[in-house]
Amino acid sequence: MDNTRSLHDWLEYIESAHTQVIDMGLERVQKVFKRLSLDFAARCVVTVAGTNGKGTTCRFIEQACLHAEKTVGVYASPHISLFNERIRIGGLDVDDATLCAAFTKIYEAASGLKSHNNDSVETISLSYFEYATLCALLIFAEKNVDVCVLEVGLGGRLDATNIIDANIGVITSIGFDHQSYLGNTLDAIAGEKAGIIKPAQRVVIGYSSMQDSVGKILTQFSIHTLLCEQDFGLIQSKSSAVASSLSTGWIRVDNTLEHFSLQHTQIPAQNVMTAIATLHFIAQFFAHSEPLLLQHKTLEALINKVNVPGRFEVVSQSPYIILDVAHNEDSAKYLLWRLQQKQFNQCHILIGMLKDKNIEATIEQLISVNAQWYCVDLPAPRGEKADRLQKALHSLNKKSETFNDVPTALKRCVQECQTGDIILVVGSFILASNFMQALLDYKR
């Protein structure tokens, strides 16, 4: 591959370079990682796994590190509009040139063209996600970041982010998702996510009711842990059924109990506390410098800076459109709570989902909303047809319309949207990506 390739060219290549879109396992990506000879010994690496809450937790950690004047790199997936969104340094997306240079080096290493370790020159095939993960790690190493925050893509144990032994492992939550890859029980899913846990590592468990599979690993490795409801947690308002803005957070550090007011947060309070617990361990890594634990006066300001694309994101004021990538039961439950905090006449829900999601359970969480429903085909190999979503709604006594493409569905939503109404786009990152392009075209 020559150095004149654009980012578009590279993305086309890595999308087709491997025979399987999802190919769980570390052997191939580990070999290429070793060929790149990247050194992370002086960096604090944080790996964040979990069914829901990963993105928000990573964003809060990022903002706190920036506030503490640490150079922080964040790797997250998937993206909504641009691939560049997946890799950030100092709170900014990396540019095309940096990505292209990294892809070139990874391609050379995978092809055996350049091997710093004099190992076998066999050509190694990498998946899209493996290329993206190595790209992030290479850029973070070359830019000499202080803190690397890696959001796990799928599961944990066999995810490409697990090729590096992180200093801190975080599990935000456990719920049903990706069962075909992770197992059909919460214990099995938890065990896969707990695969990020390593000996001598510090671990944050951001949810209560820890599964046996996680507890066994923690006991086996005798790890220093911060556990939800034991070392940190929430004092919940009686009026709130969901971890929300009506909460007070607490953390016990060195036998000292600290409290944090979370009265105005628009992000899940439990994720905030999980991030704060993680920051305690990051502070220990940088023992020589100022602690990263937040002062009370800076907490609210940092919370307000946390903006996670696709999480109850207002993408248009006229018409008023909210974009949310909720695609499982738990995330839809939180989305419902957010909707209940808003005043509107009627909600127009445009939904598109993947075939391997629990469509009925996700939709059921939103069925109480005063809404008209618009089901759309999801343009992807794993995308579900609108007819399938319509059947799920019909089984719940809800009428809906079906559409073959997102632009047509958007136009219909706008036509039906009256003064005081809102449009909610929900169900998938793929839908979010297609919708944002359709919205851009619509407003031209």
C-alpha positions as CSV (number, residue, x, y, z in Angstrom):
1,M,0.0,0.0,0.0
2,D,1.4,3.4,-0.9
3,N,1.4,6.5,1.3
4,T,-1.0,8.4,-1.0
5,R,-4.1,6.5,0.2
6,S,-6.9,8.6,1.7
7,L,-8.7,7.7,4.9
8,H,-11.7,6.7,2.7
9,D,-9.4,4.3,0.8
10,W,-8.1,2.8,4.1
11,L,-11.5,2.3,5.5
12,E,-12.7,0.6,2.3
13,Y,-9.7,-1.7,2.6
14,I,-10.0,-2.7,6.3
15,E,-13.8,-3.3,5.8
16,S,-12.9,-6.0,3.2
17,A,-9.5,-7.2,4.4
18,H,-10.9,-10.0,6.6
19,T,-13.4,-12.7,5.8
20,Q,-15.4,-12.2,9.0
21,V,-16.9,-8.9,10.2
22,I,-16.7,-10.2,13.8
23,D,-13.9,-12.7,14.5
24,M,-13.4,-13.1,18.3
25,G,-9.9,-14.1,19.4
26,L,-6.6,-12.4,20.3
27,E,-4.0,-14.6,18.5
28,R,-3.8,-12.7,15.2
29,V,-4.0,-9.1,16.6
30,Q,-1.6,-10.0,19.4
31,K,1.1,-11.0,16.8
32,V,0.7,-7.7,15.0
33,F,0.8,-5.8,18.2
34,K,4.1,-7.4,19.1
35,R,5.5,-6.6,15.7
36,L,4.7,-2.9,16.3
37,S,6.8,-2.9,19.5
38,L,4.6,-0.5,21.4
39,D,5.6,0.4,25.0
40,F,2.8,1.3,27.4
41,A,4.8,0.8,30.7
42,A,4.8,4.5,31.6
43,R,1.2,5.0,30.7
44,C,-1.9,4.4,32.8
45,V,-4.2,2.1,30.7
46,V,-7.8,1.9,31.7
47,T,-10.0,-0.8,30.0
48,V,-13.8,-0.3,30.3
49,A,-16.2,-3.2,29.7
50,G,-19.9,-3.5,30.3
51,T,-23.3,-3.9,28.6
52,N,-24.3,-0.3,29.1
53,G,-22.6,2.9,30.4
54,K,-19.2,2.4,28.8
55,G,-19.3,5.5,26.7
56,T,-20.5,7.9,29.4
57,T,-18.0,6.5,31.9
58,C,-15.1,6.9,29.4
59,R,-16.2,10.5,28.6
60,F,-16.3,11.5,32.3
61,I,-12.8,10.0,33.0
62,E,-11.6,11.9,29.9
63,Q,-12.9,15.2,31.2
64,A,-11.5,14.7,34.6
65,C,-8.0,13.8,33.2
66,L,-8.1,16.9,31.0
67,H,-9.0,19.0,34.1
68,A,-6.0,17.5,35.9
69,E,-3.9,18.5,32.9
70,K,-3.1,14.9,31.9
71,T,-2.8,14.0,28.2
72,V,-5.5,11.5,27.7
73,G,-6.3,9.3,24.7
74,V,-9.7,7.6,24.4
75,Y,-10.7,4.8,22.1
76,A,-14.4,4.2,21.7
77,S,-16.7,2.5,19.2
78,P,-18.7,2.5,17.1
79,H,-18.7,5.9,15.5
80,I,-21.8,7.8,14.2
81,S,-20.7,10.2,11.5
82,L,-16.9,9.8,11.1
83,F,-14.4,7.1,11.9
84,N,-12.2,9.8,13.5
85,E,-14.7,9.9,16.4
86,R,-13.3,6.5,17.6
87,I,-9.9,7.9,18.6
88,R,-9.5,11.1,20.6
89,I,-6.5,12.8,22.1
90,G,-6.9,15.8,24.5
91,G,-10.7,15.7,23.9
92,L,-10.3,16.1,20.1
93,D,-10.8,13.6,17.3
94,V,-7.6,12.6,15.5
95,D,-7.1,13.9,12.0
96,D,-7.1,11.9,8.7
97,A,-3.4,12.2,8.2
98,T,-2.6,10.7,11.6
99,L,-5.0,7.8,11.0
100,C,-3.6,7.1,7.5
101,A,0.0,7.1,8.8
102,A,-1.0,4.6,11.5
103,F,-2.9,2.3,9.1
104,T,0.1,2.2,6.9
105,K,2.4,1.0,9.7
106,I,-0.2,-1.6,10.8
107,Y,-0.6,-2.9,7.3
108,E,3.2,-3.2,6.9
109,A,3.4,-5.1,10.3
110,A,0.5,-7.4,9.4
111,S,2.0,-8.1,6.0
112,G,5.4,-8.9,7.4
113,L,7.0,-6.1,5.5
114,K,8.4,-4.5,8.6
115,S,9.0,-6.5,11.8
116,H,10.9,-5.0,14.6
117,N,11.1,-8.3,16.5
118,N,12.5,-10.4,13.6
119,D,9.6,-12.8,14.0
120,S,7.9,-14.8,11.3
121,V,7.0,-12.8,8.2
122,E,3.7,-14.5,7.7
123,T,0.9,-12.3,6.5
124,I,-1.8,-11.8,9.2
125,S,-5.4,-11.0,8.3
126,L,-7.0,-8.4,10.6
127,S,-10.7,-7.5,11.0
128,Y,-12.0,-3.9,10.9
129,F,-12.2,-3.7,14.7
130,E,-8.7,-5.1,15.1
131,Y,-7.3,-2.6,12.6
132,A,-9.1,0.2,14.5
133,T,-7.8,-1.0,17.9
134,L,-4.2,-1.2,16.8
135,C,-4.6,2.2,15.2
136,A,-5.6,3.7,18.5
137,L,-2.9,2.0,20.5
138,L,-0.2,3.0,17.9
139,I,-1.3,6.7,17.9
140,F,-1.5,6.8,21.7
141,A,2.0,5.4,22.0
142,E,3.4,7.8,19.4
143,K,1.6,10.8,20.9
144,N,3.0,9.8,24.4
145,V,-0.3,10.2,26.2
146,D,-0.4,9.9,30.0
147,V,-3.7,8.0,30.2
148,C,-5.2,5.5,27.7
149,V,-8.9,4.8,28.1
150,L,-10.0,1.8,26.0
151,E,-13.7,1.1,25.6
152,V,-14.3,-2.6,24.9
153,G,-16.1,-3.4,21.7
154,L,-17.8,-6.7,22.4
155,G,-17.5,-8.8,25.6
156,G,-14.0,-8.4,27.0
157,R,-12.0,-11.7,27.2
158,L,-11.6,-12.0,23.4
159,D,-12.0,-8.4,22.5
160,A,-9.1,-6.8,20.6
161,T,-8.6,-4.2,23.4
162,N,-7.6,-7.1,25.7
163,I,-4.2,-7.5,24.0
164,I,-2.8,-5.0,26.4
165,D,-2.6,-5.6,30.2
166,A,-4.4,-2.6,31.6
167,N,-3.5,-1.0,34.9
168,I,-7.2,-0.6,35.7
169,G,-10.2,-2.7,34.6
170,V,-13.7,-1.3,34.8
171,I,-17.0,-3.2,34.4
172,T,-19.9,-0.7,34.3
173,S,-22.9,-3.1,34.1
174,I,-24.1,-6.5,33.1
175,G,-27.2,-7.1,31.0
176,F,-28.5,-9.2,28.1
177,D,-26.9,-8.3,24.8
178,H,-24.8,-10.1,22.2
179,Q,-25.9,-13.4,23.6
180,S,-24.8,-15.3,20.5
181,Y,-21.2,-14.4,21.3
182,L,-21.2,-14.0,25.1
183,G,-23.7,-16.6,26.3
184,N,-27.4,-16.8,27.4
185,T,-27.0,-16.2,31.1
186,L,-25.9,-13.1,33.0
187,D,-23.2,-15.2,34.7
188,A,-21.8,-16.3,31.3
189,I,-21.9,-12.7,30.0
190,A,-20.3,-11.4,33.2
191,G,-17.6,-14.0,32.9
192,E,-16.7,-12.9,29.3
193,K,-16.6,-9.2,30.4
194,A,-14.5,-10.1,33.4
195,G,-11.9,-11.5,31.0
196,I,-10.4,-8.0,31.0
197,I,-9.3,-8.6,34.6
198,K,-5.6,-9.4,35.1
199,P,-3.4,-10.3,38.1
200,A,-2.0,-7.3,40.0
201,Q,-4.7,-5.1,38.4
202,R,-6.9,-2.6,40.1
203,V,-10.6,-3.2,39.3
204,V,-13.8,-1.1,39.6
205,I,-17.2,-3.0,39.5
206,G,-19.8,-0.4,38.7
207,Y,-23.0,-2.4,39.5
208,S,-24.4,-4.3,42.4
209,S,-25.4,-8.0,42.5
210,M,-22.0,-9.2,41.2
211,Q,-22.2,-12.5,39.4
212,D,-20.3,-15.6,40.7
213,S,-18.1,-15.7,37.6
214,V,-16.8,-12.2,38.4
215,G,-16.3,-12.9,42.1
216,K,-14.3,-16.0,41.4
217,I,-11.9,-14.1,39.2
218,L,-11.5,-11.3,41.7
219,T,-10.8,-13.9,44.5
220,Q,-8.4,-15.8,42.2
221,F,-6.2,-12.8,41.5
222,S,-6.5,-11.2,44.9
223,I,-7.0,-7.9,43.2
224,H,-7.4,-4.4,44.8
225,T,-11.0,-3.5,44.0
226,L,-13.6,-0.8,44.4
227,L,-17.1,-2.4,44.5
228,C,-20.4,-0.7,43.9
229,E,-22.5,-0.4,47.1
230,Q,-19.5,-1.5,49.2
231,D,-16.9,1.2,48.4
232,F,-18.9,3.7,46.4
233,G,-22.5,4.2,45.3
234,L,-25.6,6.3,45.3
235,I,-28.1,7.5,48.0
236,Q,-31.2,7.4,45.8
237,S,-34.1,9.8,46.0
238,K,-37.3,8.2,46.9
239,S,-39.0,9.7,43.9
240,S,-36.5,8.2,41.4
241,A,-36.8,4.6,40.2
242,V,-33.7,5.0,37.9
243,A,-30.1,6.1,38.8
244,S,-30.7,9.7,37.9
245,S,-30.0,13.3,38.6
246,L,-31.9,13.1,41.9
247,S,-29.0,11.4,43.7
248,T,-26.1,11.9,46.1
249,G,-22.9,9.9,45.3
250,W,-20.5,8.6,47.9
251,I,-17.1,6.9,47.9
252,R,-15.0,5.5,50.7
253,V,-11.3,6.2,50.3
254,D,-8.7,5.3,53.0
255,N,-11.5,5.0,55.5
256,T,-12.7,8.5,54.7
257,L,-16.3,8.9,53.3
258,E,-16.7,11.6,50.6
259,H,-20.1,12.7,49.3
260,F,-20.9,14.3,45.9
261,S,-24.1,16.1,45.0
262,L,-25.4,14.8,41.7
263,Q,-28.6,17.0,41.6
264,H,-28.1,18.4,38.1
265,T,-26.4,15.6,36.1
266,Q,-28.0,14.7,32.8
267,I,-25.9,11.6,32.5
268,P,-26.5,8.4,34.5
269,A,-25.4,9.1,38.1
270,Q,-24.2,5.5,38.5
271,N,-21.7,6.0,35.6
272,V,-20.5,9.2,37.2
273,M,-19.7,7.3,40.5
274,T,-18.0,4.5,38.6
275,A,-15.8,7.0,36.8
276,I,-15.0,8.8,40.1
277,A,-14.0,5.4,41.6
278,T,-11.8,4.8,38.6
279,L,-10.2,8.2,39.0
280,H,-9.1,7.2,42.5
281,F,-7.0,4.4,41.0
282,I,-5.7,6.7,38.2
283,A,-4.6,9.1,40.9
284,Q,-2.7,6.2,42.6
285,F,-0.8,5.6,39.3
286,F,0.3,9.2,39.3
287,A,1.2,9.2,43.0
288,H,3.8,11.9,42.5
289,S,1.3,14.5,41.1
290,E,-1.9,16.2,42.2
291,P,-4.7,13.7,43.0
292,L,-7.3,13.3,40.3
293,L,-10.2,12.9,42.7
294,L,-12.6,15.7,42.0
295,Q,-13.2,18.7,44.2
296,H,-16.9,19.3,44.8
297,K,-16.9,22.7,43.1
298,T,-15.5,21.2,39.8
299,L,-17.8,18.2,39.7
300,E,-20.9,19.8,38.3
301,A,-18.8,21.7,35.7
302,L,-17.2,18.5,34.5
303,I,-20.5,16.7,34.3
304,N,-21.9,19.4,32.1
305,K,-18.9,19.0,29.7
306,V,-19.7,15.3,29.2
307,N,-21.4,15.0,25.9
308,V,-21.7,11.5,24.5
309,P,-22.9,11.4,20.9
310,G,-26.0,9.3,20.4
311,R,-27.0,9.3,24.0
312,F,-30.2,11.4,24.3
313,E,-28.5,13.9,21.9
314,V,-30.6,16.7,20.6
315,V,-29.6,16.9,16.9
316,S,-32.2,19.4,15.7
317,Q,-34.3,22.1,17.3
318,S,-36.8,22.5,14.5
319,P,-38.2,19.9,14.3
320,Y,-37.1,18.9,17.8
321,I,-35.2,15.6,17.3
322,I,-33.5,13.4,19.9
323,L,-31.0,10.7,18.9
324,D,-30.4,7.8,21.2
325,V,-28.6,4.5,20.4
326,A,-30.4,2.5,23.1
327,H,-30.7,-1.1,21.7
328,N,-31.4,-3.3,24.7
329,E,-33.8,-3.5,27.6
330,D,-31.7,-1.7,30.2
331,S,-30.7,1.2,28.0
332,A,-34.3,1.6,26.8
333,K,-35.4,1.7,30.4
334,Y,-33.0,4.6,31.1
335,L,-34.2,6.3,27.9
336,L,-37.8,6.1,29.1
337,W,-36.8,7.9,32.3
338,R,-35.1,10.6,30.3
339,L,-38.2,11.0,28.1
340,Q,-40.4,11.3,31.3
341,Q,-38.4,14.4,32.3
342,K,-39.3,16.2,29.1
343,Q,-42.6,17.9,28.3
344,F,-44.1,17.2,24.9
345,N,-47.5,16.6,23.3
346,Q,-46.6,13.5,21.2
347,C,-43.5,11.6,20.5
348,H,-42.7,10.3,17.0
349,I,-40.5,7.2,17.4
350,L,-38.4,6.2,14.4
351,I,-36.9,2.8,15.2
352,G,-34.4,0.5,13.4
353,M,-32.6,-2.4,15.1
354,L,-30.3,-5.3,14.4
355,K,-31.5,-8.9,14.1
356,D,-29.6,-10.2,17.1
357,K,-31.1,-7.8,19.6
358,N,-34.0,-8.5,21.9
359,I,-36.5,-6.4,19.9
360,E,-39.6,-7.1,22.0
361,A,-37.9,-6.4,25.4
362,T,-36.4,-3.1,24.1
363,I,-39.7,-1.9,22.6
364,E,-41.7,-2.9,25.6
365,Q,-39.7,-0.4,27.8
366,L,-40.9,2.4,25.6
367,I,-44.5,1.3,25.0
368,S,-46.0,3.6,27.6
369,V,-44.8,6.7,25.7
370,N,-47.5,8.6,24.0
371,A,-46.1,8.0,20.5
372,Q,-46.6,7.2,16.9
373,W,-44.2,4.6,15.6
374,Y,-42.2,4.5,12.4
375,C,-40.2,1.3,11.7
376,V,-37.4,1.3,9.1
377,D,-35.3,-1.3,7.4
378,L,-31.7,-1.2,8.8
379,P,-29.3,-1.1,5.9
380,A,-26.7,-3.6,7.1
381,P,-26.0,-7.3,6.9
382,R,-27.3,-7.8,10.5
383,G,-30.0,-5.2,10.0
384,E,-33.6,-6.2,10.8
385,K,-36.5,-5.5,8.4
386,A,-39.2,-3.0,9.4
387,D,-41.9,-5.7,9.1
388,R,-40.3,-7.5,12.0
389,L,-40.4,-4.4,14.2
390,Q,-44.0,-3.8,13.2
391,K,-44.9,-7.3,14.3
392,A,-43.3,-6.7,17.7
393,L,-45.3,-3.5,18.1
394,H,-48.5,-5.2,16.9
395,S,-48.0,-7.9,19.6
396,L,-48.0,-5.0,22.1
397,N,-51.2,-3.5,20.6
398,K,-49.3,-0.6,18.9
399,K,-49.9,0.5,15.4
400,S,-46.9,1.6,13.2
401,E,-45.8,2.4,9.7
402,T,-42.9,0.8,7.8
403,F,-40.3,2.3,5.6
404,N,-37.6,0.9,3.3
405,D,-35.1,3.6,3.9
406,V,-34.2,6.3,6.5
407,P,-34.7,9.4,4.4
408,T,-38.3,8.5,3.6
409,A,-39.0,7.7,7.3
410,L,-37.5,11.0,8.3
411,K,-39.7,12.9,5.9
412,R,-42.8,11.1,7.2
413,C,-41.9,11.9,10.8
414,V,-41.5,15.6,10.0
415,Q,-44.8,15.7,8.1
416,E,-46.6,14.3,11.1
417,C,-44.7,16.3,13.7
418,Q,-46.9,19.1,15.2
419,T,-46.1,22.0,17.4
420,G,-45.0,20.7,20.8
421,D,-44.2,17.2,19.4
422,I,-40.7,15.6,19.5
423,I,-39.0,13.0,17.2
424,L,-37.0,10.2,18.8
425,V,-34.6,8.2,16.7
426,V,-33.7,5.0,18.5
427,G,-32.4,1.4,18.2
428,S,-28.9,1.3,16.7
429,F,-25.6,3.0,16.0
430,I,-26.2,2.1,12.3
431,L,-29.5,3.8,12.3
432,A,-28.0,6.9,14.0
433,S,-25.3,7.1,11.4
434,N,-27.8,6.8,8.5
435,F,-30.2,9.2,10.2
436,M,-27.6,12.0,10.6
437,Q,-26.7,11.8,6.9
438,A,-30.4,11.9,6.0
439,L,-31.0,14.8,8.3
440,L,-28.1,16.7,6.8
441,D,-29.5,16.1,3.3
442,Y,-33.0,17.0,4.4
443,K,-31.9,20.4,5.7
444,R,-29.9,21.4,2.7
